[in-house]
């Protein structure tokens, strides 16, 4: 029997799909793949009713990959953003925090910002792990039109916010922006006025942790955050 919550999720999903402006035949194909019709009615034996969250994400990511012939990792992030609403994600995160915040004294936070055009369409990506390397949370968002350095600082601020939400005491931050890392460490001065306010915000918020480090890592060690940042951009520019 199809539950009321499943019907509500299907209705929200249909609203999101409309914003993608898919060709009619592609829209029908996607709904058939998921076991939903255009009225939001659910096939009780289909994927929407029977599949897990992860399985639904894979189906949608495969559809996007076929449609766009893009990057698989990017399409998986895009599928996550389309499939589940922001309200649902917030609710899930709160539940995770309520259940496990006591064990999250230490976090590893990878952040990245991207700008296409510099300045241009920009996005941020954040990936959070516990001290054992378990994935805790990941975020990819569209930022608007701005520079790469502003995006890098904005991603770091988002990472700090998440760490604070989890009540972390010790946090290790990892960025592939050598400029931002050296500015935070005081090695480089912040001369750009647009960056100065973001720099001051970061410095002020970092003081709230009992202990923190911030380190530069090669781009290949920060691939996930980079993919999330670019997926955030794609979620806007491909609409």
C-alpha positions, -999 to +999 in steps of 0.1 A: +000+000+000+014+034-010+019+056+020+008+093+023+045+104+027+054+087-005+026+105-023+038+138-009+073+132-020+061+123-055+042+155-057+072+176-046+093+156-071+069+164-100+071+201-091+109+200-093+109+181-126+088+208-142+116+233-135+140+212-157+119+218-188+124+183-201+110+174-236+076+157-231+089+123-242+118+124-218+096+135-190+073+106-196+102+082-198+116+094-165+083+091-147+078+055-161+113+046-149+104+057-114+068+043-113+049+076-111+024+091-135+018+128-143-008+131-116+016+120-089+000+086-086+024+058-077+027+023-089+027+003-057+051-023-072+074+003-089+107+019-079+093+050-062+074+027-037+098-002-034+133+012-040+156+027-014+167+063-014+201+053-028+185+032-056+162+061-066+192+084-068+211+059-090+180+057-114+177+094-117+215+099-120+216+074-149+187+092-166+206+126-163+238+109-175+220+095-205+204+128-213+234+151-208+262+127-215+280+144-186+301+135-156+287+106-136+298+120-102+282+154-111+250+137-122+248+118-089+250+151-070+224+166-093+201+137-088+203+141-050+194+178-053+164+171-076+152+140-058+150+153-023+138+187-013+158+212+009+133+208+037+137+170+037+175+174+037+173+198+066+151+173+085+175+145+078+205+165+090+187+175+122+179+138+129+216+128+123+227+155+146+203+146+173+214+110+172+252+114+169+264+149+178+280+136+210+304+115+190+313+142+166+338+162+187+363+160+158+355+166+121+374+167+088+359+194+065+368+197+028+356+228+010+359+242-025+346+271-045+342+273-083+335+302-107+330+298-144+343+330-159+359+345-127+337+364-122+309+342-134+284+316-122+298+302-090+291+274-066+304+259-034+310+223-023+315+210+013+323+174+024+323+165+061+338+134+076+341+122+112+375+114+126+372+078+114+366+089+078+328+082+077+309+106+055+287+128+076+273+154+053+279+169+018+266+202+003+266+216-032+251+250-038+248+277-065+262+309-052+254+334-079+278+354-101+311+361-083+348+354-083+366+322-076+382+336-044+348+348-030+335+313-038+364+297-019+357+318+012+320+312+010+326+274+009+348+277+039+322+297+058+296+270+049+319+243+062+324+262+095+286+266+098+281+228+094+309+220+119+292+244+144+259+228+138+274+194+148+289+211+179+324+200+169+352+210+192+382+200+170+380+206+132+405+201+105+397+221+073+412+212+039+411+235+009+429+234-025+430+273-025+466+281-014+457+318-013+428+314+012+448+290+034+478+314+036+456+344+042+438+326+071+472+316+085+484+352+083+511+344+057+495+366+031+477+399+037+441+404+025+442+433+001+410+429-017+381+447+000+355+422-012+375+394+005+383+413+036+348+411+051+347+373+043+382+369+059+371+387+090+339+365+092+360+334+089+385+345+116+357+354+140+339+321+135+370+299+138+375+313+173+344+293+185+362+260+181+385+247+209+410+236+183+412+239+145+437+236+117+435+247+081+456+230+054+462+233+017+457+201-003+463+193-040+431+195-061+431+157-067+426+153-029+396+176-030+377+161-059+345+155-041+341+191-029+350+203-064+323+180-079+297+194-055+306+230-063+303+224-100+271+204-095+257+234-076+265+256-107+250+230-130+218+229-110+212+265-119+227+270-154+211+239-168+175+249-159 
